[in-house]
Each structure stands twice: as structure tokens, then as C-alpha cells.
């Protein structure tokens, strides 16, 4: 469980420090999701009656998150020409 928390904190630190490209932000978010997936899967393995079902549900959520992030990356890079976060105008 300590390794899972360490992976999550490394991804959080990468998310806060490396904010130049959208792809690096999405990779840090995916790493955070995988750390949560591992932690909740191991917890469900020892405490739940249906650990496989919980693991499959969490894996489905992380696959949906990854596909929507990739679609967002493609959409933004086509509309703005690059994935630099500094070039976005959110106002």
C-alpha cells in the first residue's frame, strides 16, 4: 500500500511541475488512476466478496478515462495546432 501511495504522489508531483504539454498532463492523470486502481484492487482483494468484479469495474473506468483523454488530445491538437497548454485561451 505504501508503494501505491508513493506512485500516486509521484504522479501528483509530475502533474503540478510538468505543465507544458497536454500529453504530459494526461499521462500523469493516467498514472494517478492506475495507482488508485492498484490500491483499490488490493483492498478489495482482502475485504470484498467480489474482488474480480470490482477490479473489472475500475479497469473499465480507467479505460474510458484514457480514451476520452486521447480524444480530447486529438481534438485540441487539431483545433489549436499543438498541445502546448500555454497556447490555450480559456476565457
C-alpha positions as CSV (number, residue, x, y, z in Angstrom):
1,X,0.0,0.0,0.0
2,X,3.0,2.3,0.6
3,X,4.2,1.8,-3.0
4,X,0.7,2.7,-4.3
5,X,0.7,6.0,-2.3
6,X,4.3,6.7,-3.5
7,X,3.3,6.2,-7.1
8,X,0.3,8.5,-6.6
9,X,2.4,11.2,-5.0
10,X,5.0,11.0,-7.8
11,X,2.2,11.4,-10.4
12,X,0.8,14.3,-8.4
13,X,4.2,16.0,-8.3
14,X,4.6,15.4,-12.0
15,X,1.2,16.9,-12.6
16,X,2.0,20.0,-10.7
17,X,5.5,20.5,-12.1
18,X,5.3,19.5,-15.7
19,X,2.5,21.5,-17.2
20,X,3.9,22.3,-20.6
21,X,2.2,19.8,-22.8
22,X,-1.3,18.3,-22.6
23,X,0.1,14.9,-23.2
24,X,2.3,15.0,-20.1
25,X,-0.7,16.1,-18.0
26,X,-2.8,13.3,-19.3
27,X,0.0,10.8,-18.7
28,X,0.2,12.0,-15.1
29,X,-3.5,11.7,-14.7
30,X,-3.4,8.2,-16.1
31,X,-0.6,7.2,-13.7
32,X,-2.7,8.5,-10.8
33,X,-5.7,6.5,-12.0
34,X,-3.5,3.3,-12.2
35,X,-2.2,3.9,-8.7
36,X,-5.8,4.2,-7.4
37,X,-6.7,1.1,-9.4
38,X,-4.0,-1.0,-7.8
39,X,-4.7,0.3,-4.4
40,X,-8.5,-0.3,-4.6
41,X,-7.9,-3.7,-6.2
42,X,-5.6,-4.9,-3.5
43,X,-8.0,-3.5,-0.8
44,X,-11.0,-5.3,-2.5
45,X,-9.0,-8.5,-2.7
46,X,-8.8,-8.8,1.0
47,X,-12.1,-7.1,2.1
48,X,-14.7,-7.8,-0.5
49,X,-16.7,-10.9,-1.6
50,X,-16.4,-10.0,-5.3
51,X,-12.8,-8.7,-5.8
52,X,-12.8,-9.6,-9.5
53,X,-15.9,-7.7,-10.3
54,X,-14.7,-4.6,-8.5
55,X,-11.3,-4.8,-10.4
56,X,-13.1,-5.1,-13.7
57,X,-15.3,-2.1,-13.0
58,X,-12.3,0.0,-12.0
59,X,-10.4,-1.1,-15.1
60,X,-13.4,-0.2,-17.3
61,X,-13.5,3.3,-15.7
62,X,-9.8,3.8,-16.3
63,X,-10.1,2.6,-19.9
64,X,-12.9,5.1,-20.5
65,X,-10.9,7.9,-18.9
66,X,-7.9,7.1,-21.1
67,X,-10.0,7.0,-24.3
68,X,-11.7,10.3,-23.5
69,X,-8.3,11.9,-22.7
70,X,-6.9,10.7,-26.0
71,X,-9.9,12.0,-27.9
72,X,-9.5,15.4,-26.1
73,X,-5.8,15.5,-27.0
74,X,-6.6,14.8,-30.7
75,X,-9.4,17.4,-30.8
76,X,-7.3,20.1,-29.2
77,X,-4.2,19.4,-31.3
78,X,-6.3,19.6,-34.5
79,X,-8.0,22.8,-33.5
80,X,-5.0,24.7,-32.0
81,X,-2.2,23.1,-33.9
82,X,-0.2,21.9,-30.9
83,X,-0.7,20.5,-27.4
84,X,1.0,23.3,-25.5
85,X,-1.0,24.3,-22.5
86,X,0.3,27.9,-22.7
87,X,-1.4,28.4,-26.1
88,X,-4.9,27.7,-24.9
89,X,-7.2,30.6,-24.3
90,X,-9.8,29.5,-21.7
91,X,-11.6,32.8,-21.3
